[in-house]
Amino acid sequence: MQIAYVNIFVSDLTQAIAFYQGKLGLQVQFSSSEHGYASLSAGAIRLGIAVPGQEEMQLIGRHTGVGLEVTDLESEHNRLTALEVRFTRQPWGGFMALIADPDGNVLYLDQKSSPHGQ
């Protein structure tokens, strides 16, 4: 068994796609406005963005626990800051940051370690 995808709940699918694809650079695999769901390619695991039903609206705007990994965090920080992504740098055992999507869903942004741990 392995993790295939994780879902993040959003209020507006079009706005979320604009953020996750347009700003973060993830590619949409499929999207259905009728079903309020899109799947984006995010490496070995897919990232789903979903508009919840009325009874699950409290799932929007939370700390997701989802971590995205980049090769150069400093460069990515500069790129995302220029795109007006909300970004808070956090010192924790290395170089890591927290970003938020338009609904306030928080994700980790972390730098890949080099093969030699440097």
HUVENJO-V272969 format. One record per residue. N is the residue number from 0. SS is DSSP state (A for helix, B for strand, O for the rest). PHI is phi in whole degrees, -180 to 180 (999 if undefined). PSI is psi in whole degrees, -180 to 180 (NA if undefined). Layout:
# HUVENJO-V272969
n->{N | N}
ss->{SS | SS}
phi->{PHI | PHI}
psi->{PSI | PSI}
This chain:
# HUVENJO-V272969
n->{0 | 1 | 2 | 3 | 4 | 5 | 6 | 7 | 8 | 9 | 10 | 11 | 12 | 13 | 14 | 15 | 16 | 17 | 18 | 19 | 20 | 21 | 22 | 23 | 24 | 25 | 26 | 27 | 28 | 29 | 30 | 31 | 32 | 33 | 34 | 35 | 36 | 37 | 38 | 39 | 40 | 41 | 42 | 43 | 44 | 45 | 46 | 47 | 48 | 49 | 50 | 51 | 52 | 53 | 54 | 55 | 56 | 57 | 58 | 59 | 60 | 61 | 62 | 63 | 64 | 65 | 66 | 67 | 68 | 69 | 70 | 71 | 72 | 73 | 74 | 75 | 76 | 77 | 78 | 79 | 80 | 81 | 82 | 83 | 84 | 85 | 86 | 87 | 88 | 89 | 90 | 91 | 92 | 93 | 94 | 95 | 96 | 97 | 98 | 99 | 100 | 101 | 102 | 103 | 104 | 105 | 106 | 107 | 108 | 109 | 110 | 111 | 112 | 113 | 114 | 115 | 116 | 117}
ss->{O | O | O | O | B | B | B | B | B | O | O | O | A | A | A | A | A | A | A | A | A | A | A | O | O | O | B | B | B | B | B | B | O | O | O | O | B | B | B | B | B | B | O | O | B | B | B | B | B | B | O | O | O | A | A | A | A | A | A | O | O | O | B | B | B | B | B | B | B | B | O | O | A | A | A | A | A | A | A | A | A | A | O | O | O | B | B | B | B | B | B | O | O | O | B | B | B | B | B | B | O | O | O | O | O | B | B | B | B | B | B | O | O | O | O | O | O | O}
phi->{999 | -148 | -75 | -101 | -158 | -130 | -110 | -120 | -94 | -133 | -88 | -141 | -63 | -62 | -63 | -65 | -62 | -59 | -74 | -68 | -90 | -70 | -101 | -83 | 87 | -76 | -96 | -73 | -87 | -159 | -149 | -137 | -67 | -61 | -99 | 62 | -148 | -140 | -118 | -119 | -75 | -138 | 82 | -72 | -116 | -86 | -107 | -97 | -119 | -136 | -90 | -78 | -71 | -53 | -74 | -112 | -59 | -68 | -80 | -86 | 79 | -119 | -74 | -82 | 77 | -83 | -112 | -108 | -113 | -128 | -76 | -132 | -65 | -61 | -64 | -67 | -58 | -63 | -64 | -70 | -61 | -63 | -90 | 64 | -77 | -68 | -145 | -124 | -82 | -128 | -80 | -158 | 58 | 154 | -110 | -145 | -144 | -118 | -122 | -129 | -81 | -59 | -90 | 87 | -70 | -97 | -127 | -82 | -126 | -130 | -94 | -61 | -80 | -70 | -59 | -103 | 74 | -104}
psi->{143 | 158 | 127 | -35 | 161 | 148 | 141 | 133 | 134 | 161 | -25 | 112 | -44 | -45 | -41 | -43 | -41 | -38 | -56 | -34 | -51 | -36 | -46 | -21 | 12 | 145 | 132 | 125 | -43 | 158 | 140 | 106 | -30 | -39 | -3 | 44 | 143 | 149 | 130 | 144 | 125 | 54 | -139 | -19 | 139 | 149 | 120 | 140 | 129 | 139 | 116 | 165 | 169 | -37 | -12 | 15 | -24 | -9 | -9 | 142 | 40 | 168 | 117 | -26 | 3 | 131 | 131 | 138 | 136 | 162 | -41 | 98 | -37 | -46 | -42 | -38 | -47 | -43 | -47 | -36 | -42 | -27 | 8 | 34 | 133 | 128 | 125 | 122 | 136 | 121 | 120 | 97 | 18 | -151 | 113 | 156 | 166 | 135 | 160 | 139 | 178 | -23 | -1 | 11 | 125 | 134 | 152 | 146 | 120 | 153 | 134 | 143 | 150 | 163 | -22 | 13 | 21 | NA}
